[in-house]
Amino acid sequence: MPVESGSSSAARQVKQKRKSHSLSIRRTNSTEQDRLGLQRDILEGQDSKLPPSLRSNLLDLFSQIEREFENLYLENIELRRDIETLNERLAAEGHTFDGADLAKGALKTKASHSTSQLSQKLKTTYKASTSKIVSSFKATAARAVCQLVKEYVGHRDGIWDLSVTRNQPVVLGTASADHTAMLWSIETGKCLLRYTGHQGSVNSIKFHPTEQMALTASGDQTAHIWRYMVQLPTPQPVADVSQTPCEDDVDFSDKDEPDCEVEGPIDCPSIRVAATTLRSHQGVVIAADWLVGGRQVVTASWDRSANLYDVETSELVHSLTGHDQELTHCCTHPTQRLVVTSSRDTTFRLWDFRDPSIHSVNVFQGHTDTVTSAVFTVGDNVVSGSDDRTVKVWDLKNMRSPIATIRTDSAVNRISVSVNQKIIALPHDNRQVRLFDMSGVRLARLPRSNRQGHRRMVCCSIWCEDNTTCNLFTCGFDRQAIGWNINIPALLQEK
């Protein structure tokens, strides 16, 4: 092996010193562009989770900010020199002025002008560039917390609708395509009663405002009113379930998951005969609801009409016609004699029964596909959901255009609005449930994974204002209803 001589080694060391000295001189005499390029290379060499294109844009923005502040710093130095020169001149003439007073005078104009130019330039430069970046950052200190509390399993087919009683005892009711309706204990998840009087799919269930009566609508072209008596079981200790923040970055599986074969409840008592049967429709009765006071009910059918019945006599009071296609839903106002019906003809209609001699009709046109539901809210607002993947908030005093529009990525089914928190719960065809405020700001999305959440289309949502255990219920075609505890921080609601 050849051995390097001492003279050649010394020469190499001298050469390396000259090379490093040359590089240091070159760095010292480098231009501003080279310095920025070096900083960029150093920053780009560091590990980062940001995409390369986004990171490059950020580096460009930061370098522009640095240059602008350097220019401002140089301008300030020149201004200070001018102030000192004027002070010296005035002192020689026998006048004494403070530099701050001069800055408040003539020099203030120049300084404020420079500052305003810088501010305007910064706003113009970064407004368009950072709007998308800033919108992607979310507050972590105030995040909606959604906790799955209880699952209600026992139906043999998909659940179309659910409701919660307005009086004691507070129970949950579900309407299923398996021709039955069930009443559940909210705390224990136990089935308390099963109604089997319908011959077709039970499409809707609503409870009387003051009495223990339920109203169900069915595919057998009838609506039934039936009485119930239930006794709530002793509440069991609830297992400690960790609260799950409603995040958007949860990894969901898009594959349909197989449903488990669920046997019906064994020890659940049944009711087979209705107290009142309402017959007049020539098609599927898709929904029904009680008018304020509970003396009349309204039904919506695929025969393109809605009927108003007297509960005591079972007689048809009015037949509400005007929709061009099948009706999909009906809802009554909680305190006034108002009814809203939605239809596949892309419209929903408001019917006013406050004056017995006049039944005014207002038609709301704003959707481009089937209006799946329209519900009243506090005040003079109506919220409508549609298969066109939008939800619209309307003012009854101005029906020309909605006051807020929510755009989603999936068809919206039967929505509900929280009276206390003024939050809209949107059940979707894609198995998701999203929460929005009345101005259209998205608040949360309920967690859904292989372990919790719905595995099929979510058909309906309903808020329960008086129950502390669960304040939101959802049901879907995975044959189960789910009770959620939703905690929306006040900070999110104010935004």
C-alpha positions, 0 to 999 in steps of 0.5 A: 500500500502506498504511504503518503509522504509528509510534504504531500500531506502538509501540502494537502492541509494547506490546500484545504485551509485555502479552500475553506478560507476561500469558501468563508470569503465567498460566504462573507461577500455573498449577495442577499439572494444567496443568503436567502437561498442558504436559509431556504436550504437549511429549512428545507433540510429539516424534517417537516410534516407539511407538503413540499408545495405548501412548505415552499409557499410558506418559506416564500412568504416568510422571506418577503416578510423579512425583507419588508421589515428590513426596509421598515428598519432602514426607514426608521434609521433614516428618520432618526437621523433626520430628527437628530439633524433637525434637533441640532439645527434648532438647538443652534438657533436657540429652540429646543424640541423633543424628537418625539414632538417632531415625530408627532408633527411633520415627520409623523406624516412620513412615518405613518405613510410608510407604515400604511404602505407596509400594512397594505402591501402585507395585506395584499400579498398574504390575504389570498395566499394564506386564506386556505392555510389559515382555514385548515387550522382548528382550535383544539381548546374548545372542541365539541365532545361527543360520547356514545352512551347507549345502543338500542338493538332489537329490531329485525329491520332498518329503523326509519324514525324515532321520537322521545316522549315529552312527559314522564316517563321519558322513553325512546320510541322507534319505528322500523321496517319490520312492521313494529314500533318499540319503546325503550328505556333510555338509561338501560337500553331495555325494550319496554313495549312493542307495538305490532298492530301494523301490517306494513313498515312503520315509517313514523312515530310521534308521542302525544304532548301530554298523554301516554299515547303514540301516533304511528304511520305505516306502509299499510296506508293507515295511521294508528293511535295507541295507548301505552303504559310502561314502568322504567327499570332500575338504572344500572351503573353506567360504565366509564366511557372515554369522551371522544372529540368530534374530529374530522381526521378519523379513519373510516372504512368505506366498506359496508360492514355485515349486520349481526343477526339480532333476535327480537327481545324475549321478555318485551310485552306487546300491544296488537290493537290500536285505539284509533285507526285513521284511514283515508289515504290511497298510498303509503303513509310516510309520516304523521304528527300531533297538532298543538294541544293533541286534539288533531293529527296530520298525516303525509302520504305517497298519494300526494296529499296530507290529511288532518284528522280529529283524534276523538272522532277519527274523522277527516277534517281537511285534505291538504292537496297541492304537491305534485309528487309523493310527500316525504315528511310532515311536521307541526309547530310546537306552539301554533297551529302550523303544519309544514309538508315536504315532497319529492317535487323539490318543494315544501309547503306551509299550512296555516290553521290558526284561522278556522276559515282560512287555510293559507298556503306558502310554497318554498322553492329552493331545492333541486331534489327531493325535500326529505324533511322540513322542521320548525325551529324557535321563532319564525324559522324553518329548516329543510333538508334535501337529497340535493345535499343541502340544508337551508334555513328559512325565515317564514316572513321572507320565503324568497330565499334562505337566510343560510345554506349548508352544503354537504357531501351526501343526501340529508335525511330527517333532520332535527333542531335543538331548541336549547342549543339551536344546533341542527343534526344532519343524518346522511346517506353515507352513515355520518351525522354532522352538527351545524349551528343556525348560521350554517357553521359546522360544529362537529361530526359524530364519531364513526368507526368499526367499533361505534357509530352507524354501519348503514344509512342514518335515517333520522335524528332527534334531540332530547332537551330534558334528558341529561344522559342522552341529548341526541338520538339517531337511527339507521338502516343498521337496525339500531338506534344510538343515544349520544351525549353532545357537549358543545362548548359555548365558544363554538356556539358563539362563532 
